Amino acid sequence: MGLPSISENKHLKTNGTVHRILCYTLATILGNYARQGLEYLTNYEPSYVRPTTVLWANCGGCIMMGLCQDLRELFFYANEYHVLFLSITTGFCGSFSSFSTMIIEMFTYSASLTNENIATGSRLPNRAYGIMEFLSVMIVHLGVSLSGLLLGRKLGKEVLIPYFISRPTKTEVSLTDNEPTEPSDNSGEVIEKTDSYVEPEYYTPRWCVYILFGLDLFLTYMSIPILVMIIILTAFYGNYSRGVWTLPVLFGIPGSFLRYYLSKWFNNRKSLSMFPVGTFIANISATLILSILIMVQRGQKNSQTHERIINNKNTCHIVQALGSGFCGSLSTVSTFINEAHQKDISYILRYYFITIFCAYCLCVITLGSYSWTRGLTLPVC
């Protein structure tokens, strides 16, 4: 028993460009809030994982991405659910995870330029240990993200999907070609394979249909009210929330849409089939912009006077929001991991090496060169 079509119900017929924009917008907003909320939730001392890292968000985004990929044929096979699938995977999961922040963590830890290093003046024993820091951050991030993706796919394939499969009973039809019997996949009973044998069919309970419809309606019709509320809060509240909870979400919406269209324009071109060029451009661009924003937010005008480039809190909040919202949503780890995990090892190494190498080099050229000549300090906000 398959899912009914949205077009069968006039109250649920929300196809078209407007439907896609509204649904995708709210999914992006929720993805940004999930990332910011998880970063603040895991910001405590003493913690096993250092605070303010995007590791938890990348893991959560990859788990959700893997879950959706294995449930795609079960729930999102109809064209009417393509927008919902796109919104959850590219919109929510893509904004939930952040590639640019991961690269910044690699650079700041390997170069001893974290806020803790600057505040306490601590350094690595020598610069060669920066290689160990770079490798530790990279391996942990990629390993946890890939594990999260595989965990999500396992949860979908082995926990959820079997629940929606109608288990066949023993078929009492004689064999025509004397084939041996085989056990069923779910029970130990022997099922005789015959010409009339039918493979197990998917069965979707009504409550699951209502959840899909409800989620589609929520993302579509609540998008504008929530967006208006965020704009009002941004205009009237000028405290720290502007740089953390309101402005980043507004900047994240165009960043997420830009990532989506870059992938749409470049990923499917046969002339650019070396690896997903659209995702590569989005991640590299976000890393470059974030490096420049951090340089502006934390940079010193002069290495002797230690005067900040930005001394106004409101300006600092705007720069912080651009980095967290726009760059965080423009780049993604969940799609980055999902695009290559089923490819051969040469493809994975080529794609990951080129992307991480180019992004890290941009950090060294922009943020690194400035910090080693003028210096970095703690931000004013």
Secondary structure, DSSP 8 states (H G I E B T S, - for coil): -----GGGSGGG---SHHHHHHHHHHHHHHHHHHHHHHHHHT--SS-SS-TT-SHHHHHHHHHHHHHHHHTHHHHS-SGGGHHHHHIIIIIIIHHHS-HHHHHHHHHHHHTT-SHHHHHH----SSTTHHHHHHHHHHHHHHHHHHHHHHHHHHIIIIIIGGGGB----------SS----EE-SSSS-EE---TT-----B---HHHHHHHHHHHHHHHHSHHHHHHHHHHHHHH--STHIIIIIHHHHHHHHHHHHHHHHHHHHTT-GGGTTTTHHHHHHHHHHHHHHHHHHHHHHBBS-TTT--BS---HHHHHHHHHIIIIIIHHHS-SHHHHHTTTTS-HHHHHHHHHHHHHHHHHHHIIIIIHHHHHT-B-----
